[in-house]
């Protein structure tokens, strides 16, 4: 879960709940669902950033083609 960006504090909490036994199944599930929501949100944010970057790169590509045509 660490590779997914889950904080050390959250992992410690999860492991603590795990060691407390089956009475904490709902709490562990809730914790994982919250982490999932945060990851989905980060993915959406990164997709928006990527789209803006691609748009910017497309603009540079168009300008480069324009200047290359002028040089011919």
Protein Blocks (a to p, Z undefined) as FASTA:
>chain_A
ZZnopafklmmmmmmmmmnojmlmmmmmmmmmmmmmmmmmmmmmmmmmmmmmmmmmmmmm
mmmmmmmmmmZZ
